Amino acid sequence: MHYFIPANAVTASLNLYRKRFKTYFKISLISHLWFLIPIYGWAKFFAGMALISRLAFAEINGKTETVSEAENYIKPREWNFFVAALLAFLGFMRRGFFWVLLWMVIPRMLVRFRYYILYDEISYFIDRYIPISNPIFFWLFRLFGDKFF
């Protein structure tokens, strides 16, 4: 039994990709083109990468598999990749929406509605700290003045 050291891993991977370069390159190119289309294209991209992984794993284990055989195994699971891509997209959107809401929308709403709040501690806090405490609002206020708000 040979020890699996980094030099052996690099040699094995180079031999693997040298042996099946055209096949892997074609699958990878098509998958990366699919990646340009949001959500459904991402699912096709992940399915293509899974196809390459399955072919490489089968080659390493000595059970050579054709592309069509591997596609027959990956194709029914493509909707799982779609669900994963959709959940990842929604997760990124939720996080991005949270930051937009936190730094842009809520302080702007508070500043806009400051005239509707009676003169108490809340209006004093809004007038005093919101535009200055957030560097974005500080620079926007310096550039545009009251016209921006």
URNORTA-V574790 format. One record per residue. N is the residue number from 1. RES is the residue in one small letter. PSI is psi in whole degrees, -180 to 180 (NA if undefined). OMEGA is omega as a letter, one per 40 degrees, with the letter a starting at -180 (none if undefined). Layout:
# URNORTA-V574790
N_RES_PSI_OMEGA, N_RES_PSI_OMEGA
This chain:
# URNORTA-V574790
1_m_134_i, 2_h_144_i, 3_y_144_a, 4_f_93_i, 5_i_165_a, 6_p_-36_i, 7_a_-40_i, 8_n_-38_i, 9_a_-43_i, 10_v_-44_i, 11_t_-44_a, 12_a_-42_a, 13_s_-38_i, 14_l_-42_i, 15_n_-40_i, 16_l_-49_a, 17_y_-28_i, 18_r_-38_a, 19_k_-39_a, 20_r_37_a, 21_f_-48_a, 22_k_-42_a, 23_t_-50_a, 24_y_-39_a, 25_f_-41_i, 26_k_-46_i, 27_i_-43_a, 28_s_-42_a, 29_l_-46_i, 30_i_-41_i, 31_s_-41_i, 32_h_-29_i, 33_l_-37_i, 34_w_-30_a, 35_f_-21_a, 36_l_-18_i, 37_i_124_a, 38_p_151_i, 39_i_-71_a, 40_y_-40_i, 41_g_-34_i, 42_w_-38_i, 43_a_-42_i, 44_k_-36_i, 45_f_-48_i, 46_f_-36_i, 47_a_-39_i, 48_g_-41_i, 49_m_-35_i, 50_a_-36_i, 51_l_-45_i, 52_i_-42_i, 53_s_-42_i, 54_r_-43_i, 55_l_-42_i, 56_a_-42_i, 57_f_-41_i, 58_a_-38_i, 59_e_-41_i, 60_i_-37_i, 61_n_-4_i, 62_g_10_i, 63_k_77_a, 64_t_133_a, 65_e_140_i, 66_t_165_a, 67_v_-40_a, 68_s_-37_i, 69_e_-42_i, 70_a_-38_i, 71_e_-37_i, 72_n_-29_i, 73_y_-38_a, 74_i_-36_a, 75_k_-47_i, 76_p_-21_a, 77_r_7_a, 78_e_-32_i, 79_w_-28_i, 80_n_-39_i, 81_f_-36_i, 82_f_-45_i, 83_v_-42_i, 84_a_-42_i, 85_a_-40_i, 86_l_-44_i, 87_l_-39_i, 88_a_-43_i, 89_f_-45_i, 90_l_-36_i, 91_g_-44_i, 92_f_-40_i, 93_m_-40_i, 94_r_-45_a, 95_r_-44_i, 96_g_-41_i, 97_f_-38_i, 98_f_-45_a, 99_w_-38_i, 100_v_-44_i, 101_l_-42_a, 102_l_-44_a, 103_w_-19_a, 104_m_-49_a, 105_v_-52_a, 106_i_-49_i, 107_p_-35_i, 108_r_-40_i, 109_m_-42_i, 110_l_-41_i, 111_v_-38_i, 112_r_-40_a, 113_f_12_a, 114_r_-26_i, 115_y_-21_a, 116_y_-13_i, 117_i_134_i, 118_l_162_a, 119_y_94_i, 120_d_-163_a, 121_e_-33_a, 122_i_-47_a, 123_s_-35_i, 124_y_-42_i, 125_f_-44_a, 126_i_-48_a, 127_d_-34_a, 128_r_-42_a, 129_y_-27_a, 130_i_-55_a, 131_p_-32_a, 132_i_-37_a, 133_s_-27_i, 134_n_117_a, 135_p_-31_i, 136_i_-48_a, 137_f_-35_i, 138_f_-48_a, 139_w_-36_i, 140_l_-38_i, 141_f_-38_i, 142_r_-36_a, 143_l_-47_a, 144_f_-15_a, 145_g_-147_a, 146_d_-15_a, 147_k_-31_a, 148_f_-35_a, 149_f_NA_none
